[in-house]
């Protein structure tokens, strides 16, 4: 005897698997290239990467590959539209940002601690 939940569970599992397969397919090259070029341009003009522009291409490659591996194309396209419209808190943008933070931790330069100034006692 089949349980009442076997059909809905099988359907849910099929949907989840279809979503994973879809997310792992490469994005159309035009979209991926546009994202890559925009990322590299932004990275090279970012003060955080000053004198480290050589890391921009690998950093952006990481972003494009990680997003393609875990975010469906429709979500990535929505995030792209939202960012163009300055809607930075949308669900799509937040989902993409979760993935891009992984690359940032790998490629961002370590933060320099604030310089401590040496204090001297006034002469008496």
Buried (B, 14 or more C-beta within 10 A) or exposed (E): EEEEEEEEEEEEEEEEEEEEEEBEEEBEEEBBEEBBEEBBEEBBEEEEBEEBEEBBBEBBBBBBBBBBEBBBBEBBBBBBEBBEEEEEEBEBBEBBBEBBEBBEEEBBEEEEEEEEEEEEEEEE
